[in-house]
Amino acid sequence: MKPTLQIVIPAAGSGKRLQELNNGCPKAILRLRGKTMIQRQIITYLDAASAFDVQFIFILGASHEKVESVLKSISNVNYKIVYNSSFASTNCGTSLAKALPLITCDWLYSNSDLLVSPQVAEKLICNPCGNLVGVNYGEFTDLHRFSTNAENLISRWMPIDIGQKGIHSSQQLANADGEIVGPIKNQPYLAHALYDIYQSLSDLEKKNISCYTLFSRLKHPCYTPVDITNDLWKEIDTIDDYKAADLTASKIDNIA
């Protein structure tokens, strides 16, 4: 019997910064080279996790009927859907919190706007180490940053979200070892830890916290960084990101 792997993908937001491309629909159904992001992620993660019995958990909100329609069109996919009815007034940390009670085994977290190659997915899914995160050691962008200790574990996870920048000094951010990209592979106990952290927040903090900032609140070190600097990946936040992702998707498709 294959071991089970759960894959959590939040897709509740309306993708406001990409409105001219998606008409207010979630980035999960944004098309790249004829395939939606959610289709690309499902195909990539299923290929990389062929040794596992995979169950996806999608958190939906904005235009959820359209996302559900795309999911129903993909055959042989085992998935559950959780709804974030407050998607318009909350950040993705709330979406993640709604999925955490469903976690029963090792699990992978992936933002719905993260395009990765099968090679990136395999580096995390097939790695026997317990808790892993894909990282970039190259030029800094707008992603969370981190520092490692002597054992090459992430000892400091530094959010750079709006409202979170003051937590770490400019020098700490400048001297960081790299950036958090994802996906994030986790053992089951971290789902319980994350849920407890979320429940301990004030109502305002719950509303504003992002998924990655919620991960940053874990007691570190617990993650081993996995270098994906020179692999094919792209986070899609802006129109320029989308244009760059189109080229990345073309390269991924040519490899496949």
C-alpha positions in Angstrom: 0.0 0.0 0.0 1.3 3.4 -0.9 1.8 6.0 1.8 -0.5 9.0 1.6 0.6 12.5 0.8 -1.8 15.5 1.2 -1.2 18.6 -0.9 -2.7 21.8 0.3 -3.3 24.6 -2.2 -5.2 27.8 -1.2 -7.1 29.4 -4.1 -9.6 31.6 -2.4 -8.3 35.1 -3.5 -9.5 37.1 -6.4 -6.0 37.9 -7.8 -6.6 41.7 -7.8 -3.2 42.5 -9.2 -3.9 40.4 -12.3 -7.4 41.8 -13.0 -6.7 42.6 -16.6 -5.8 39.0 -17.2 -8.3 37.1 -15.0 -11.4 39.4 -14.6 -11.3 39.0 -10.9 -11.0 35.2 -10.9 -8.5 33.3 -8.7 -5.0 32.9 -10.0 -5.5 29.2 -9.9 -7.5 29.3 -13.1 -5.2 31.7 -14.9 -4.1 30.1 -18.1 -0.4 29.5 -19.1 0.2 28.0 -22.5 -3.4 26.6 -22.6 -3.4 25.1 -19.1 -4.7 26.6 -15.9 -2.3 27.0 -13.0 -4.3 24.5 -11.0 -4.1 22.0 -13.9 -0.3 22.5 -14.1 0.1 22.0 -10.3 -2.0 18.9 -10.2 -0.1 17.3 -13.1 3.3 18.3 -11.7 2.7 17.1 -8.2 1.0 13.8 -9.3 4.0 13.0 -11.5 6.5 13.7 -8.8 4.4 11.8 -6.1 3.8 8.6 -8.1 5.0 6.6 -5.1 2.2 8.1 -3.0 -1.5 8.0 -2.7 -2.1 11.7 -3.2 -5.0 13.7 -1.8 -5.3 17.4 -2.7 -7.0 19.9 -0.4 -8.2 23.1 -2.2 -9.4 26.1 -0.3 -11.8 28.1 -2.4 -13.5 31.5 -2.1 -13.8 34.0 -5.0 -15.5 32.5 -8.1 -15.3 29.1 -6.5 -17.8 27.7 -9.0 -15.3 28.4 -11.8 -12.5 26.7 -10.0 -14.7 23.7 -9.1 -15.6 23.4 -12.8 -11.9 23.2 -13.7 -11.4 20.6 -11.0 -14.3 18.5 -12.2 -12.8 18.5 -15.7 -9.6 16.8 -14.5 -10.0 13.0 -14.2 -8.6 10.7 -11.6 -7.8 13.3 -9.0 -8.6 12.7 -5.3 -9.4 16.0 -3.7 -11.4 17.8 -0.9 -12.6 21.3 -1.0 -12.7 23.7 1.9 -14.3 27.1 1.6 -13.1 30.5 3.0 -16.3 32.5 3.0 -14.5 35.6 4.3 -11.9 35.5 1.4 -12.7 39.2 0.6 -11.6 40.4 4.0 -8.9 38.0 5.0 -5.4 37.0 3.9 -4.5 33.5 2.9 -3.4 32.5 6.4 -7.1 32.2 7.2 -7.5 29.9 4.2 -4.7 27.7 5.3 -6.1 27.5 8.8 -9.3 26.1 7.4 -7.5 23.2 5.9 -5.1 22.3 8.8 -7.6 20.2 10.8 -7.9 17.9 7.8 -4.2 17.0 7.8 -3.5 13.4 8.8 -0.2 12.6 7.2 2.9 14.2 5.6 1.7 17.1 3.5 2.9 19.6 0.9 1.9 23.2 0.9 1.9 25.1 -2.4 0.7 28.6 -3.2 -1.7 28.6 -6.1 0.4 31.1 -8.0 3.6 29.1 -7.8 4.7 27.5 -11.0 7.4 24.8 -10.6 8.9 22.2 -12.8 8.6 18.4 -12.0 12.2 18.5 -11.0 11.5 21.0 -8.2 8.5 19.0 -7.0 10.6 15.8 -7.0 13.3 17.5 -4.9 10.9 18.0 -2.1 8.4 15.2 -2.4 11.0 12.4 -2.9 13.4 13.7 -0.3 13.3 11.5 2.9 14.0 14.5 5.2 11.0 15.5 7.2 10.4 19.2 6.8 11.6 20.9 3.7 11.2 24.2 1.8 12.3 25.2 -1.7 14.6 28.3 -1.5 16.4 30.7 -3.8 20.0 31.6 -3.2 20.1 34.0 -6.1 19.2 37.6 -6.5 16.6 38.8 -3.9 13.1 39.7 -5.0 10.0 40.3 -2.9 9.9 37.0 -1.1 10.4 36.1 2.5 14.0 35.7 3.5 15.9 33.3 5.8 19.1 32.5 7.6 20.5 29.1 8.4 22.4 27.7 11.4 25.5 25.5 11.4 23.3 22.4 10.8 21.9 24.0 7.6 18.5 24.4 9.2 16.5 27.5 8.8 17.0 29.3 12.1 15.4 32.6 11.2 12.4 33.0 8.8 12.0 36.7 7.9 8.6 37.9 6.5 8.6 41.0 4.4 4.8 41.3 4.1 3.3 44.7 4.6 3.0 45.2 8.4 5.6 42.6 9.1 8.8 44.4 7.9 9.5 46.0 11.2 10.0 42.6 12.9 13.5 42.2 11.3 16.1 44.9 10.8 17.2 46.1 7.4 20.6 44.6 8.1 19.1 41.2 8.9 17.2 41.2 5.7 20.2 42.3 3.7 22.4 39.6 5.2 19.9 36.8 4.8 21.2 33.6 3.2 18.3 33.4 0.7 14.6 33.6 -0.1 11.7 31.3 0.8 10.0 30.1 -2.5 8.2 26.9 -1.7 6.7 24.4 -2.0 6.9 23.5 1.7 6.9 19.8 2.8 5.7 19.1 6.3 5.3 16.4 8.8 1.8 16.1 10.3 2.7 17.7 13.7 3.4 21.0 12.0 -0.3 21.2 10.9 -1.3 21.1 14.6 1.4 23.6 15.5 0.3 26.0 12.8 -3.4 25.7 13.8 -2.6 26.4 17.4 -0.6 29.5 16.4 -3.4 30.8 14.2 -5.9 30.3 17.0 -3.7 32.3 19.4 -3.8 35.4 17.2 -6.0 38.4 17.7 -9.0 38.8 15.3 -7.0 41.5 13.5 -3.9 39.3 13.2 -6.0 36.4 11.9 -7.5 38.7 9.2 -4.1 40.0 8.0 -1.7 37.1 8.3 -0.4 35.5 5.1 0.3 31.8 4.8 4.0 32.2 4.7 4.0 34.6 7.7 2.0 31.9 9.6 4.8 29.4 8.7 7.3 31.9 10.0 5.7 31.9 13.4 6.7 28.2 14.0 9.4 27.5 16.5 12.5 27.3 14.3 14.7 25.5 13.3 12.5 22.9 11.8 13.0 23.3 8.0 15.8 22.1 5.8 16.3 24.4 2.8 16.2 22.8 -0.7 18.1 24.7 -3.3 15.9 25.4 -6.4 17.8 28.5 -7.5 18.7 27.2 -10.9 15.6 25.1 -11.5 12.5 26.3 -13.4 10.0 28.1 -11.1 8.1 31.4 -11.0 5.8 33.0 -8.5 3.0 35.0 -10.3 2.0 38.2 -8.5 2.0 40.8 -11.2 1.6 41.2 -15.0 5.3 41.2 -15.4 5.5 37.9 -13.4 2.9 36.4 -15.7 4.9 37.3 -18.8 8.0 35.7 -17.3 6.0 32.7 -16.2 4.8 32.2 -19.8 8.4 31.6 -20.8 9.0 29.4 -17.8 6.0 27.3 -18.7 7.2 26.9 -22.2 10.5 25.6 -21.0 8.8 23.2 -18.6 6.5 21.9 -21.3 9.5 21.3 -23.6 11.2 19.2 -20.9 8.1 17.2 -20.3 
